[in-house]
Amino acid sequence: MNRNIKKIAIVGPESTGKSTITAQLARHYETLWVPEYARYYCAALTEPCNLQDETNMFHGQVALEESILSIAEKDFIFCDTTFLTVKIWSDEVFGETPQVVLDALPCYHYDLYLLMDIDLPWQEDPLRDFPHKREHFMQVWHKELKALNAAYIVIGGQENRLDNAIAAVESLLLIK
């Protein structure tokens, strides 16, 4: 089936509720969502992450997204991050991004990005690394999304975060 399925990406710095909001939105709209491939990949690493691992995570995220798109029944899906995270992470940690990621960036379109704000308290997690750089990463996300000319909305709020995300999604879905 060849349909134009809208993709809504939930992105942002570490510990901003991306995975939680993605699952909640998918449940609310009764549609599919793409999990963050890097979380599973990094959990299985036995040595520090390297640039080849970043390339592997790029390929894994793309494959996972394409597999979910192939079985989607609704006109939209949610993506718990995108491979833009690989670029941001690679630039920060290694000072460079794998060329395959740079080449792919203009080829993958998302209809809307929900950029999760850093207004939630930090939650410790063995896969998180930069509790004191949240403001820095928030600025990096703004810069990268603007560089892509991406449509994005910052989603904040501790008590009403899901409601704010739903309102943003509704604004996209009404545009059709």
N, CA and C atoms as an extended XYZ file, in Angstrom:
528
Properties=species:S:1:pos:R:3:atomname:S:1:resname:S:1:resid:I:1 pbc="F F F"
N         0.848       -1.173        0.000 N   MET     1
C         0.000        0.000        0.000 CA  MET     1
C         0.898        1.241        0.000 C   MET     1
N         0.637        2.162       -0.904 N   ASN     2
C         1.446        3.366       -1.011 CA  ASN     2
C         0.647        4.557       -0.494 C   ASN     2
N         0.835        4.862        0.785 N   ARG     3
C         0.122        5.990        1.394 CA  ARG     3
C         1.133        6.986        1.914 C   ARG     3
N         0.674        8.203        2.057 N   ASN     4
C         1.515        9.239        2.644 CA  ASN     4
C         1.205        9.299        4.137 C   ASN     4
N         1.963        8.552        4.908 N   ILE     5
C         1.743        8.496        6.350 CA  ILE     5
C         2.520        9.629        7.003 C   ILE     5
N         1.844       10.413        7.803 N   LYS     6
C         2.505       11.493        8.527 CA  LYS     6
C         3.350       10.900        9.649 C   LYS     6
N         4.528       11.503        9.821 N   LYS     7
C         5.423       11.063       10.891 CA  LYS     7
C         5.613       12.227       11.859 C   LYS     7
N         5.340       11.943       13.113 N   ILE     8
C         5.500       12.935       14.170 CA  ILE     8
C         6.625       12.446       15.076 C   ILE     8
N         7.696       13.226       15.126 N   ALA     9
C         8.891       12.843       15.882 CA  ALA     9
C         8.905       13.526       17.243 C   ALA     9
N         9.173       12.758       18.275 N   ILE    10
C         9.309       13.288       19.632 CA  ILE    10
C        10.807       13.287       19.930 C   ILE    10
N        11.373       14.473       20.114 N   VAL    11
C        12.819       14.621       20.241 CA  VAL    11
C        13.167       15.528       21.414 C   VAL    11
N        14.453       15.582       21.723 N   GLY    12
C        14.920       16.498       22.753 CA  GLY    12
C        16.075       15.928       23.546 C   GLY    12
N        16.573       16.726       24.481 N   PRO    13
C        17.672       16.287       25.341 CA  PRO    13
C        17.285       15.074       26.192 C   PRO    13
N        18.280       14.533       26.862 N   GLU    14
C        18.058       13.382       27.746 CA  GLU    14
C        17.090       13.745       28.866 C   GLU    14
N        16.328       12.761       29.289 N   SER    15
C        15.462       12.862       30.461 CA  SER    15
C        14.416       13.966       30.345 C   SER    15
N        13.769       14.003       29.176 N   THR    16
C        12.704       14.986       28.970 CA  THR    16
C        11.354       14.324       28.711 C   THR    16
N        11.279       13.019       28.904 N   GLY    17
C        10.003       12.320       28.789 CA  GLY    17
C         9.622       11.895       27.385 C   GLY    17
N        10.589       11.796       26.492 N   LYS    18
C        10.294       11.444       25.100 CA  LYS    18
C         9.598       10.090       24.968 C   LYS    18
N        10.168        9.076       25.560 N   SER    19
C         9.600        7.728       25.425 CA  SER    19
C         8.214        7.646       26.058 C   SER    19
N         8.059        8.290       27.203 N   THR    20
C         6.761        8.278       27.890 CA  THR    20
C         5.696        8.958       27.044 C   THR    20
N         5.995       10.154       26.543 N   ILE    21
C         5.026       10.900       25.731 CA  ILE    21
C         4.721       10.159       24.432 C   ILE    21
N         5.732        9.579       23.812 N   THR    22
C         5.506        8.854       22.563 CA  THR    22
C         4.516        7.718       22.776 C   THR    22
N         4.733        6.928       23.804 N   ALA    23
C         3.819        5.811       24.097 CA  ALA    23
C         2.424        6.322       24.449 C   ALA    23
N         2.352        7.396       25.214 N   GLN    24
C         1.047        7.961       25.589 CA  GLN    24
C         0.292        8.480       24.371 C   GLN    24
N         0.995        9.161       23.485 N   LEU    25
C         0.350        9.676       22.273 CA  LEU    25
C        -0.142        8.539       21.381 C   LEU    25
N         0.672        7.519       21.216 N   ALA    26
C         0.270        6.372       20.396 CA  ALA    26
C        -0.965        5.695       20.985 C   ALA    26
N        -0.992        5.572       22.293 N   ARG    27
C        -2.153        4.978       22.965 CA  ARG    27
C        -3.379        5.876       22.784 C   ARG    27
N        -3.199        7.177       22.971 N   HIS    28
C        -4.309        8.134       22.845 CA  HIS    28
C        -4.925        8.084       21.436 C   HIS    28
N        -4.064        8.029       20.415 N   TYR    29
C        -4.549        8.045       19.031 CA  TYR    29
C        -4.722        6.649       18.434 C   TYR    29
N        -4.443        5.634       19.238 N   GLU    30
C        -4.571        4.237       18.805 CA  GLU    30
C        -3.821        3.998       17.496 C   GLU    30
N        -2.550        4.372       17.511 N   THR    31
C        -1.701        4.166       16.349 CA  THR    31
C        -0.353        3.607       16.796 C   THR    31
N         0.488        3.326       15.836 N   LEU    32
C         1.790        2.730       16.127 CA  LEU    32
C         2.830        3.789       16.440 C   LEU    32
N         3.888        3.324       17.104 N   TRP    33
C         5.017        4.216       17.374 CA  TRP    33
C         6.310        3.448       17.204 C   TRP    33
N         7.345        4.202       16.854 N   VAL    34
C         8.680        3.649       16.630 CA  VAL    34
C         9.505        3.888       17.888 C   VAL    34
N         9.969        2.833       18.542 N   PRO    35
C        10.804        3.034       19.731 CA  PRO    35
C        12.198        3.558       19.363 C   PRO    35
N        12.925        3.996       20.369 N   GLU    36
C        14.287        4.487       20.182 CA  GLU    36
C        15.240        3.299       20.098 C   GLU    36
N        15.738        3.038       18.915 N   TYR    37
C        16.622        1.905       18.688 CA  TYR    37
C        17.900        1.999       19.523 C   TYR    37
N        18.448        3.206       19.661 N   ALA    38
C        19.723        3.393       20.356 CA  ALA    38
C        19.680        2.920       21.802 C   ALA    38
N        18.532        3.030       22.446 N   ARG    39
C        18.417        2.603       23.842 CA  ARG    39
C        18.726        1.114       23.964 C   ARG    39
N        18.163        0.315       23.078 N   TYR    40
C        18.394       -1.129       23.116 CA  TYR    40
C        19.823       -1.461       22.698 C   TYR    40
N        20.287       -0.765       21.696 N   TYR    41
C        21.648       -1.006       21.197 CA  TYR    41
C        22.676       -0.701       22.285 C   TYR    41
N        22.554        0.458       22.904 N   CYS    42
C        23.528        0.869       23.937 CA  CYS    42
C        23.451       -0.018       25.175 C   CYS    42
N        22.270       -0.492       25.493 N   ALA    43
C        22.125       -1.364       26.661 CA  ALA    43
C        22.908       -2.663       26.479 C   ALA    43
N        23.121       -3.060       25.226 N   ALA    44
C        23.824       -4.314       24.946 CA  ALA    44
C        25.331       -4.125       24.746 C   ALA    44
N        25.808       -2.885       24.711 N   LEU    45
C        27.235       -2.651       24.501 CA  LEU    45
C        28.056       -3.148       25.693 C   LEU    45
N        29.203       -3.724       25.393 N   THR    46
C        30.111       -4.170       26.453 CA  THR    46
C        31.364       -3.301       26.509 C   THR    46
N        31.514       -2.398       25.543 N   GLU    47
C        32.622       -1.446       25.509 CA  GLU    47
C        32.042       -0.062       25.238 C   GLU    47
N        32.822        0.994       25.478 N   PRO    48
C        32.305        2.340       25.199 CA  PRO    48
C        31.866        2.492       23.738 C   PRO    48
N        30.834        3.267       23.548 N   CYS    49
C        30.293        3.534       22.222 CA  CYS    49
C        31.345        4.215       21.354 C   CYS    49
N        31.411        3.831       20.078 N   ASN    50
C        32.330        4.470       19.145 CA  ASN    50
C        31.564        4.945       17.911 C   ASN    50
N        32.271        5.549       16.977 N   LEU    51
C        31.620        6.107       15.796 CA  LEU    51
C        30.940        5.031       14.952 C   LEU    51
N        31.505        3.836       14.900 N   GLN    52
C        30.851        2.747       14.168 CA  GLN    52
C        29.535        2.375       14.833 C   GLN    52
N        29.500        2.406       16.160 N   ASP    53
C        28.244        2.145       16.861 CA  ASP    53
C        27.190        3.182       16.475 C   ASP    53
N        27.611        4.439       16.349 N   GLU    54
C        26.665        5.492       15.946 CA  GLU    54
C        26.097        5.197       14.555 C   GLU    54
N        26.951        4.744       13.653 N   THR    55
C        26.490        4.361       12.313 CA  THR    55
C        25.510        3.197       12.402 C   THR    55
N        25.828        2.230       13.246 N   ASN    56
C        24.928        1.090       13.433 CA  ASN    56
C        23.584        1.538       13.988 C   ASN    56
N        23.605        2.487       14.919 N   MET    57
C        22.352        2.985       15.493 CA  MET    57
C        21.536        3.744       14.451 C   MET    57
N        22.210        4.480       13.593 N   PHE    58
C        21.524        5.149       12.481 CA  PHE    58
C        20.767        4.115       11.645 C   PHE    58
N        21.485        3.075       11.185 N   HIS    59
C        20.861        2.053       10.345 CA  HIS    59
C        19.728        1.345       11.081 C   HIS    59
N        19.929        1.068       12.354 N   GLY    60
C        18.884        0.403       13.137 CA  GLY    60
C        17.645        1.257       13.291 C   GLY    60
N        17.817        2.560       13.554 N   GLN    61
C        16.660        3.450       13.714 CA  GLN    61
C        15.875        3.558       12.415 C   GLN    61
N        16.590        3.695       11.299 N   VAL    62
C        15.933        3.793        9.994 CA  VAL    62
C        15.176        2.506        9.686 C   VAL    62
N        15.793        1.357        9.913 N   ALA    63
C        15.137        0.068        9.633 CA  ALA    63
C        13.909       -0.124       10.507 C   ALA    63
N        14.011        0.246       11.764 N   LEU    64
C        12.875        0.112       12.677 CA  LEU    64
C        11.721        1.009       12.230 C   LEU    64
N        12.047        2.240       11.871 N   GLU    65
C        11.005        3.163       11.405 CA  GLU    65
C        10.336        2.639       10.134 C   GLU    65
N        11.127        2.156        9.195 N   GLU    66
C        10.561        1.648        7.948 CA  GLU    66
C         9.691        0.420        8.179 C   GLU    66
N        10.070       -0.413        9.137 N   SER    67
C         9.246       -1.594        9.421 CA  SER    67
C         7.908       -1.199       10.038 C   SER    67
N         7.916       -0.204       10.907 N   ILE    68
C         6.652        0.267       11.500 CA  ILE    68
C         5.793        0.936       10.432 C   ILE    68
N         6.404        1.744        9.578 N   LEU    69
C         5.647        2.380        8.492 CA  LEU    69
C         4.981        1.344        7.598 C   LEU    69
N         5.641        0.221        7.370 N   SER    70
C         5.104       -0.796        6.461 CA  SER    70
C         3.849       -1.475        7.002 C   SER    70
N         3.641       -1.423        8.314 N   ILE    71
C         2.455       -2.078        8.881 CA  ILE    71
C         1.449       -1.084        9.466 C   ILE    71
N         1.730        0.208        9.323 N   ALA    72
C         0.847        1.230        9.894 CA  ALA    72
C        -0.520        1.203        9.209 C   ALA    72
N        -1.549        1.281       10.016 N   GLU    73
C        -2.913        1.293        9.495 CA  GLU    73
C        -3.538        2.685        9.529 C   GLU    73
N        -3.031        3.533       10.412 N   LYS    74
C        -3.537        4.905       10.505 CA  LYS    74
C        -2.748        5.787        9.549 C   LYS    74
N        -3.148        7.036        9.448 N   ASP    75
C        -2.478        7.985        8.553 CA  ASP    75
C        -1.285        8.672        9.197 C   ASP    75
N        -0.932        8.277       10.415 N   PHE    76
C         0.219        8.876       11.074 CA  PHE    76
C         0.772        7.919       12.124 C   PHE    76
N         2.063        8.105       12.404 N   ILE    77
C         2.741        7.353       13.453 CA  ILE    77
C         3.568        8.329       14.277 C   ILE    77
N         4.010        7.868       15.426 N   PHE    78
C         4.895        8.636       16.291 CA  PHE    78
C         6.262        7.964       16.315 C   PHE    78
N         7.308        8.786       16.348 N   CYS    79
C         8.683        8.274       16.393 CA  CYS    79
C         9.353        8.770       17.668 C   CYS    79
N         9.732        7.831       18.520 N   ASP    80
C        10.467        8.166       19.746 CA  ASP    80
C        11.899        8.455       19.337 C   ASP    80
N        12.150        9.679       19.004 N   THR    81
C        13.382       10.264       18.486 CA  THR    81
C        13.557        9.888       17.015 C   THR    81
N        14.612       10.401       16.417 N   THR    82
C        14.968       10.104       15.034 CA  THR    82
C        16.485        9.958       14.994 C   THR    82
N        16.999        9.625       13.829 N   PHE    83
C        18.455        9.481       13.748 CA  PHE    83
C        19.174       10.831       13.800 C   PHE    83
N        18.452       11.944       13.864 N   LEU    84
C        19.098       13.229       14.113 CA  LEU    84
C        19.847       13.185       15.448 C   LEU    84
N        19.363       12.369       16.357 N   THR    85
C        20.049       12.167       17.633 CA  THR    85
C        21.468       11.639       17.408 C   THR    85
N        21.639       10.777       16.413 N   VAL    86
C        22.974       10.250       16.109 CA  VAL    86
C        23.906       11.398       15.727 C   VAL    86
N        23.411       12.338       14.938 N   LYS    87
C        24.241       13.485       14.552 CA  LYS    87
C        24.614       14.310       15.777 C   LYS    87
N        23.619       14.634       16.582 N   ILE    88
C        23.860       15.470       17.760 CA  ILE    88
C        24.840       14.789       18.715 C   ILE    88
N        24.622       13.522       18.954 N   TRP    89
C        25.477       12.765       19.871 CA  TRP    89
C        26.889       12.616       19.315 C   TRP    89
N        26.990       12.271       18.038 N   SER    90
C        28.303       12.091       17.415 CA  SER    90
C        29.102       13.390       17.437 C   SER    90
N        28.442       14.491       17.093 N   ASP    91
C        29.132       15.785       17.122 CA  ASP    91
C        29.652       16.101       18.523 C   ASP    91
N        28.845       15.842       19.529 N   GLU    92
C        29.214       16.159       20.907 CA  GLU    92
C        30.341       15.266       21.421 C   GLU    92
N        30.205       13.972       21.208 N   VAL    93
C        31.122       13.011       21.814 CA  VAL    93
C        32.380       12.788       20.967 C   VAL    93
N        32.209       12.748       19.633 N   PHE    94
C        33.333       12.402       18.758 CA  PHE    94
C        33.835       13.579       17.915 C   PHE    94
N        33.093       14.684       17.923 N   GLY    95
C        33.504       15.843       17.142 CA  GLY    95
C        33.233       15.717       15.654 C   GLY    95
N        32.505       14.692       15.272 N   GLU    96
C        32.152       14.476       13.864 CA  GLU    96
C        30.939       13.562       13.776 C   GLU    96
N        30.330       13.583       12.607 N   THR    97
C        29.166       12.737       12.342 CA  THR    97
C        29.484       11.818       11.173 C   THR    97
N        29.088       10.547       11.249 N   PRO    98
C        29.300        9.655       10.103 CA  PRO    98
C        28.660       10.243        8.836 C   PRO    98
N        29.372       10.147        7.727 N   GLN    99
C        28.897       10.743        6.470 CA  GLN    99
C        27.540       10.173        6.050 C   GLN    99
N        27.309        8.907        6.295 N   VAL   100
C        26.028        8.294        5.910 CA  VAL   100
C        24.862        9.005        6.602 C   VAL   100
N        25.063        9.464        7.816 N   VAL   101
C        24.027       10.185        8.556 CA  VAL   101
C        23.816       11.564        7.928 C   VAL   101
N        24.900       12.268        7.647 N   LEU   102
C        24.795       13.591        7.026 CA  LEU   102
C        24.097       13.505        5.670 C   LEU   102
N        24.428       12.475        4.903 N   ASP   103
C        23.814       12.297        3.585 CA  ASP   103
C        22.322       12.005        3.681 C   ASP   103
N        21.922       11.310        4.724 N   ALA   104
C        20.518       10.906        4.866 CA  ALA   104
C        19.619       12.002        5.439 C   ALA   104
N        20.191       12.935        6.190 N   LEU   105
C        19.363       13.943        6.867 CA  LEU   105
C        18.354       14.637        5.957 C   LEU   105
N        18.740       15.121        4.786 N   PRO   106
C        17.741       15.806        3.950 CA  PRO   106
C        16.727       14.864        3.295 C   PRO   106
N        16.945       13.573        3.372 N   CYS   107
C        16.080       12.598        2.703 CA  CYS   107
C        14.931       12.096        3.577 C   CYS   107
N        14.999       12.330        4.865 N   TYR   108
C        13.976       11.824        5.784 CA  TYR   108
C        13.172       12.990        6.321 C   TYR   108
N        11.896       12.999        5.983 N   HIS   109
C        11.011       14.099        6.365 CA  HIS   109
C        10.090       13.663        7.509 C   HIS   109
N         9.918       14.575        8.457 N   TYR   110
C         8.946       14.389        9.538 CA  TYR   110
C         7.992       15.571        9.457 C   TYR   110
N         6.712       15.290        9.564 N   ASP   111
C         5.713       16.333        9.390 CA  ASP   111
C         5.687       17.303       10.560 C   ASP   111
N         6.083       16.813       11.720 N   LEU   112
C         6.115       17.658       12.905 CA  LEU   112
C         7.091       17.047       13.901 C   LEU   112
N         7.858       17.917       14.528 N   TYR   113
C         8.719       17.513       15.634 CA  TYR   113
C         8.140       18.117       16.912 C   TYR   113
N         8.014       17.304       17.931 N   LEU   114
C         7.678       17.790       19.260 CA  LEU   114
C         8.981       17.780       20.046 C   LEU   114
N         9.498       18.966       20.325 N   LEU   115
C        10.753       19.111       21.045 CA  LEU   115
C        10.440       19.214       22.538 C   LEU   115
N        10.784       18.157       23.271 N   MET   116
C        10.478       18.113       24.697 CA  MET   116
C        11.381       19.075       25.469 C   MET   116
N        10.745       19.893       26.282 N   ASP   117
C        11.465       20.895       27.067 CA  ASP   117
C        12.196       20.237       28.236 C   ASP   117
N        13.155       20.953       28.773 N   ILE   118
C        13.978       20.438       29.881 CA  ILE   118
C        13.391       20.818       31.233 C   ILE   118
N        12.083       21.001       31.308 N   ASP   119
C        11.436       21.422       32.551 CA  ASP   119
C        11.034       20.256       33.452 C   ASP   119
N        11.391       19.038       33.086 N   LEU   120
C        11.176       17.884       33.965 CA  LEU   120
C        12.442       17.645       34.780 C   LEU   120
N        12.298       17.128       35.995 N   PRO   121
C        13.502       16.814       36.776 CA  PRO   121
C        14.307       15.694       36.111 C   PRO   121
N        15.619       15.770       36.259 N   TRP   122
C        16.518       14.745       35.735 CA  TRP   122
C        16.225       13.415       36.413 C   TRP   122
N        16.136       12.361       35.620 N   GLN   123
C        15.959       11.003       36.132 CA  GLN   123
C        17.233       10.219       35.823 C   GLN   123
N        17.843        9.681       36.868 N   GLU   124
C        19.057        8.879       36.662 CA  GLU   124
C        18.741        7.650       35.820 C   GLU   124
N        19.688        7.302       34.960 N   ASP   125
C        19.556        6.159       34.079 CA  ASP   125
C        20.975        5.817       33.626 C   ASP   125
N        21.362        4.555       33.657 N   PRO   126
C        22.733        4.203       33.260 CA  PRO   126
C        23.062        4.571       31.811 C   PRO   126
N        22.052        4.817       30.979 N   LEU   127
C        22.299        5.163       29.578 CA  LEU   127
C        22.300        6.678       29.345 C   LEU   127
N        22.189        7.454       30.398 N   ARG   128
C        22.217        8.915       30.269 CA  ARG   128
C        23.548        9.439       30.774 C   ARG   128
N        24.054       10.481       30.098 N   ASP   129
C        25.413       10.925       30.371 CA  ASP   129
C        25.595       12.380       30.786 C   ASP   129
N        24.671       13.257       30.470 N   PHE   130
C        24.957       14.683       30.605 CA  PHE   130
C        23.903       15.448       31.410 C   PHE   130
N        23.774       15.178       32.693 N   PRO   131
C        22.749       15.879       33.476 CA  PRO   131
C        22.985       17.388       33.564 C   PRO   131
N        24.230       17.827       33.433 N   HIS   132
C        24.530       19.253       33.584 CA  HIS   132
C        24.619       19.981       32.240 C   HIS   132
N        24.256       19.284       31.145 N   LYS   133
C        24.340       19.909       29.825 CA  LYS   133
C        22.975       19.971       29.133 C   LYS   133
N        21.913       19.930       29.917 N   ARG   134
C        20.578       19.915       29.311 CA  ARG   134
C        20.289       21.195       28.538 C   ARG   134
N        20.655       22.344       29.097 N   GLU   135
C        20.428       23.620       28.410 CA  GLU   135
C        21.222       23.654       27.098 C   GLU   135
N        22.455       23.201       27.152 N   HIS   136
C        23.292       23.130       25.950 CA  HIS   136
C        22.607       22.282       24.877 C   HIS   136
N        22.165       21.088       25.251 N   PHE   137
C        21.541       20.203       24.271 CA  PHE   137
C        20.210       20.754       23.767 C   PHE   137
N        19.488       21.488       24.604 N   MET   138
C        18.244       22.112       24.138 CA  MET   138
C        18.563       23.114       23.028 C   MET   138
N        19.613       23.894       23.206 N   GLN   139
C        20.016       24.852       22.169 CA  GLN   139
C        20.485       24.131       20.902 C   GLN   139
N        21.175       23.013       21.066 N   VAL   140
C        21.620       22.233       19.908 CA  VAL   140
C        20.411       21.714       19.132 C   VAL   140
N        19.401       21.218       19.854 N   TRP   141
C        18.195       20.733       19.176 CA  TRP   141
C        17.524       21.850       18.390 C   TRP   141
N        17.396       23.030       18.992 N   HIS   142
C        16.822       24.165       18.257 CA  HIS   142
C        17.621       24.432       16.980 C   HIS   142
N        18.934       24.479       17.111 N   LYS   143
C        19.820       24.769       15.969 CA  LYS   143
C        19.658       23.719       14.872 C   LYS   143
N        19.670       22.457       15.243 N   GLU   144
C        19.576       21.378       14.247 CA  GLU   144
C        18.210       21.350       13.565 C   GLU   144
N        17.155       21.560       14.318 N   LEU   145
C        15.813       21.567       13.724 CA  LEU   145
C        15.643       22.760       12.785 C   LEU   145
N        16.177       23.903       13.177 N   LYS   146
C        16.125       25.079       12.289 CA  LYS   146
C        16.936       24.834       11.029 C   LYS   146
N        18.090       24.176       11.151 N   ALA   147
C        18.921       23.875        9.987 CA  ALA   147
C        18.190       22.971        8.993 C   ALA   147
N        17.313       22.126        9.499 N   LEU   148
C        16.515       21.245        8.635 CA  LEU   148
C        15.255       21.937        8.112 C   LEU   148
N        15.031       23.157        8.565 N   ASN   149
C        13.797       23.871        8.232 CA  ASN   149
C        12.576       23.076        8.694 C   ASN   149
N        12.704       22.441        9.842 N   ALA   150
C        11.684       21.543       10.365 CA  ALA   150
C        10.567       22.309       11.060 C   ALA   150
N         9.364       21.793       10.928 N   ALA   151
C         8.233       22.303       11.697 CA  ALA   151
C         8.327       21.666       13.078 C   ALA   151
N         8.462       22.512       14.111 N   TYR   152
C         8.550       21.943       15.455 CA  TYR   152
C         7.898       22.857       16.481 C   TYR   152
N         7.478       22.220       17.555 N   ILE   153
C         6.839       22.911       18.675 CA  ILE   153
C         7.502       22.410       19.950 C   ILE   153
N         7.863       23.326       20.829 N   VAL   154
C         8.419       22.941       22.128 CA  VAL   154
C         7.255       22.538       23.031 C   VAL   154
N         7.398       21.380       23.648 N   ILE   155
C         6.362       20.857       24.542 CA  ILE   155
C         6.905       20.872       25.962 C   ILE   155
N         6.262       21.624       26.813 N   GLY   156
C         6.659       21.711       28.208 CA  GLY   156
C         5.504       21.390       29.119 C   GLY   156
N         5.763       21.548       30.396 N   GLY   157
C         4.744       21.305       31.406 CA  GLY   157
C         4.942       19.971       32.081 C   GLY   157
N         4.885       19.985       33.392 N   GLN   158
C         5.013       18.722       34.122 CA  GLN   158
C         3.656       18.057       34.292 C   GLN   158
N         2.665       18.826       34.649 N   GLU   159
C         1.325       18.265       34.897 CA  GLU   159
C         0.524       18.112       33.604 C   GLU   159
N         0.753       18.991       32.635 N   ASN   160
C        -0.083       18.996       31.430 CA  ASN   160
C         0.718       18.721       30.162 C   ASN   160
N         1.831       18.047       30.287 N   ARG   161
C         2.710       17.771       29.150 CA  ARG   161
C         1.977       16.988       28.061 C   ARG   161
N         1.266       15.947       28.434 N   LEU   162
C         0.539       15.151       27.448 CA  LEU   162
C        -0.524       16.004       26.765 C   LEU   162
N        -1.263       16.792       27.514 N   ASP   163
C        -2.285       17.662       26.913 CA  ASP   163
C        -1.652       18.638       25.922 C   ASP   163
N        -0.489       19.179       26.270 N   ASN   164
C         0.206       20.100       25.369 CA  ASN   164
C         0.660       19.389       24.098 C   ASN   164
N         1.114       18.164       24.233 N   ALA   165
C         1.539       17.385       23.067 CA  ALA   165
C         0.335       17.053       22.184 C   ALA   165
N        -0.775       16.677       22.786 N   ILE   166
C        -1.990       16.377       22.022 CA  ILE   166
C        -2.445       17.612       21.256 C   ILE   166
N        -2.417       18.769       21.892 N   ALA   167
C        -2.813       20.014       21.219 CA  ALA   167
C        -1.912       20.279       20.008 C   ALA   167
N        -0.626       20.023       20.129 N   ALA   168
C         0.298       20.223       19.014 CA  ALA   168
C        -0.002       19.253       17.874 C   ALA   168
N        -0.274       18.002       18.214 N   VAL   169
C        -0.607       17.000       17.201 CA  VAL   169
C        -1.919       17.380       16.510 C   VAL   169
N        -2.890       17.822       17.283 N   GLU   170
C        -4.175       18.230       16.705 CA  GLU   170
C        -3.981       19.368       15.707 C   GLU   170
N        -3.072       20.295       16.005 N   SER   171
C        -2.834       21.398       15.070 CA  SER   171
C        -2.297       20.865       13.733 C   SER   171
N        -1.491       19.818       13.764 N   LEU   172
C        -0.992       19.224       12.536 CA  LEU   172
C        -2.104       18.463       11.815 C   LEU   172
N        -2.856       17.688       12.551 N   LEU   173
C        -3.867       16.843       11.923 CA  LEU   173
C        -5.012       17.651       11.307 C   LEU   173
N        -5.267       18.829       11.827 N   LEU   174
C        -6.317       19.678       11.271 CA  LEU   174
C        -5.882       20.345        9.975 C   LEU   174
N        -4.587       20.413        9.756 N   ILE   175
C        -4.062       21.054        8.544 CA  ILE   175
C        -4.358       20.223        7.312 C   ILE   175
N        -4.216       18.913        7.408 N   LYS   176
C        -4.419       17.955        6.305 CA  LYS   176
C        -4.414       18.635        4.981 C   LYS   176
